[in-house]
Amino acid sequence: MPPLRPRTDRPTAALGGRTWAALVILGLTGQLAWTVENMYLNVFVYNTITDNPTVLAGMVAASAVTATVASLLVGSASDRLRRRRIFISTGYVLWGGCTAAFGFISVDAAAALGPARDAVVLTVVAVVALDCLLSFFGSGANDAAFNAWVTDSTVPANRGRVDSVLSIMPLLSMLVVFGALDGMTRAGMWQEFFAVIGLTTAAVGVLSWFLVREHPDAAPGAENYLRSLVHGLRPSAVRDSPGLYLVLAAAAVLGIAAQIFLPYLIIYLQRFLRIENYALPLAVVLVAASVASVAGGRLIDRIGKIRAILPAAGVMVVGAAGMFFARGQGPVMLAGTVMMAGFLLATAAVMASVRDFTPPGRAGNVQGLRMIFAVMIPMVVGPFIGSAVIIGANETYLDLGVLRQVPTPWIFLAAAAVALLTIVPVYLLHRLNTLHDTQHPPAAGTASGPATGAGQKTAEKKENTAQ
């Protein structure tokens, strides 16, 4: 059998202030733009164009496919050139421009171009097309180049901490957007809203040119670009790195569970629970879950990343079940905190494991694989499960004489059921690790124990001490 262990042969090095600054600034800004695309764009379409949940699910799916293709293309190109900065900086600038452009799309503008009866269809097509363009630039810059640079700049001993910080960025970005900009969306100031986020993203793209340093060990790849592009999709790649594909499968399950409710979350709070001041419970949940995730990052490094996945996923399941019963701000804040803290910790453990299992010289290519498993599959499957649940529940409300569908608590119970399936890839990883240990016991005196056991903890403890 091929080895299932994460690579631990790179020397340990403390992350400097400049590296941490780049991680936080680029990570947070990227997630600000993704928050607008993943959540507020749905609200924009729902409030100003159409309330059809299938349109929302289709838009999310198209965006996810485009983002995955971009990650594969840009990730492999950055591996080939061993240059991440140019893709990060240019991508963020173009990403910001596309985000700002959403402010100029409206049904009225579409009606001026054609028959009024086709205005909604034209507007939906324009939004989906621009969303795909945005996703291409954003995913190439953030999901591919930036995340490959993170892998280049970290080592197994500090990846739990790094990914626990990166995992809270989506929640912090929601907190920033809710707290500072949500009033614009409530007032219908969509053009100003998209402009603020777009210009911020573009400005950080310019800053990244001066902030990001290429990894000193980077050297241009010798493999043909097309071969590099499809490398991770070959059966031989799965046979060479089975551990990588099992943790990617765990990422897919967790992502599907989250995408069942995330695209509809704000609409659910507003329209089903009738919490008009939804920014307050969301802020409490985001802050509390973020604190729990950062605090758990060092624990993930200590107990082992693979070992941490199932307990964290279990916490997410408990929280999602709680959201099914929660009514009112207090219960929603409690159940939501448990759900999101579990999701963040499980995601941090999985993503750190993906970095550990990344083959040498394939950091960019693996980001494309990560996008397939952690983004495209979840964002294609999850929202349609959520849409089917919403349509099946058939909960509606009357808005200015128009009957509109509304999300129901069943989306959280569906998410909990899917999250339970994380057991399957993690169990298979444990079984394969056990079989590998039986067939290939470690040599006496080595510190290379199982990725899920005391040997890894001992090795990582030594690395942390050195650091």
GIWO-V29050 format. One line per field, one symbol per residue. phi: phi as a letter, one per 20 degrees, with the letter a starting at -180 (. if undefined). psi: psi as a letter, one per 20 degrees, with the letter a starting at -180 (. if undefined). burial: I if it has 9 or more other ideal C-beta (glycine too) atoms within 8 Angstrom, else O. A space follows every 50 residues. Layout:
phi = ???
psi = ???
burial = ???
This chain:
phi = .ffdfffceefebfefffffffgffffffgfgfffffedffffgffedcb dfffffffffffffffffgfffffgfffffelceffffffffffgfffff fffdebffffffeagffefffffffffffffffgfffffffefeffffff fgeccgfdfffffffffefgfffffffffdcfgfffemefffffffffff fffffffffeeedfffefbgfefgfffffdgfeegfffffcffgffffff ffffffgfffdgfdffffffeeelefeffffffffffffffffffeffff ffeofffeffgfffffffffffffefcnfggfffffffffffffffffff fffgffeffgmcgffffffgffeecfgfeeegffffffffffflecbecl ndecfcfcffffffffffgffggfffffffffffffffecffffnedeef fdcffffffffffffff
psi = qqqiqqpkiqqppqprhgghggggghgggghghhggghghhggggghifq johhggghgggggggghgggggghghhhggilohghhgggghghghghgh hhijprhghhhiiaqhhjggghggggggghhggghggghhgghfgghhhg ghirrhhjhggghhghhihhghhggggghhihhghhjjlhghghgggghg ggghgghhhihppqphipqpqiqqghghgjgiiqhhhghhmhhghghhhh hgggggghihhgijgghggghgilnglihghggggggghgghgghighhg hgipgghigggghhggggghhhhhipprgghggghhggghgggggggggg hhhgghipqpjjgghhhgghhggiggggiggghhggghggghhlprqpol ippqqqqrihhhhhgggghhihhghgghggghgggghghmqqqpiqjmaq ijahghhgghggghgh.
burial = IOOIIIIIOOOIOOIOOOIIIIIIIIIIIIIIIIIIIIIIIIIIIIOOIO OOIOIIIIIIIIIIIIIIIIIIIIIIIIIIOIIIIOIIIIIIIIIIIIII IIIOIOIOIIIOOOOOOIIIOIIIOIIIOIIIIIIIIIIIIIIIIIIIII IIOIIIIIIIIIIIIIIIIIIIIIIIIIIOIIOIIOOOOIOIIIIIIIII IIIIIIIIIOIIOIIOOOOOIOOOIOOIIOIIOOOOIIOOIIIIIIIIII IIIIIIIIIIIIIIIIIIIIIIIOIOOIIOIIIIIIIIIIOIIIOIIIII IIOIIIIIIIOIIIIIIIIIIIIIIIOOOOIIIIIIIIIIIIIIIIIIII IIIIIIIIIOOIIIIIIIIIIIIIIIIIIIIIIIIIIOIIIOOOIOOOOO OOOIIIIIIIIIIIIIOIIIOIOIIIOIIIOIIOIIIOOOOIOOOOOOII IIIOIIIIIIIIIIOOI
